[in-house]
């Protein structure tokens, strides 16, 4: 599932999947280096910054929960 998300983002932006993952990791790293209320909601396993895959899984869990509550 995650790979299809990366592929779609890459295609829409004319970049490689690797570039998408790298930029996502940079954004996640920045959010954890300068946390705010939203960044603090993202679970960090073993105190480390989440990977893009972990972040997408977290967001999908939230969205799936929202669908169940509709």
N, C-alpha and C positions, 0 to 999 in steps of 0.2 A: 504494500500500500504506500509506504513512504516514498519508494523510488518513483512511483507514478506522479506523486506530488512534486518532487524535485524536477522530473522531466517536464512537467507542464510549466512550472515557473521558469525553467531554463529556456524552453521554447518561446514562451511569451516575451522573454526579455533578450532573446538572441545571445545567450551565453551558455556555457557548459554546465552540466550537472555539478561538476567539481567546484566551479565558481560559485554556484548557488549555495552549496554546503559550506564553503569557506566563508562567504559573506554572512550566512546565518550564524556560524560559530562565532565570528567576530562580533556580531550584534549581541548574541547571548553572553559572551565574555564581558562586553561593555556593560550590559545590564547587571551582571553580577558584581562587577567592579564598582558600580555606582548604583546600588540598589535603591528602589523605591517600593511603594506598596505593591505594585503589580509584579515586579521582579521577585519579590519575596514570596509570592504565591507559587512560583515554579519550584518543584521539588529538586533538591540537589542530593544525589545519592553519594553517600560517604563523604560529604562535604566538598565534592568537586562540582565544577560547572557542568551542566547537562550538555549532551551532544545535540546536534540538530534533530536526530532521530528521536531522542528522548523528549525534546521540546514538542515535536509534532505529535507524538503519542499523548503528551499531556494536554495539548490543545484539542485533539480529537476526542479524548475522554470527556473534556468539558462540553464540547459540542454535542456529543452523543447523549450526555446527561441532560442537556437542554432539550433535545428532541423528545426524550422520555417524559419530560415534565410538561410538554405542550399538550 
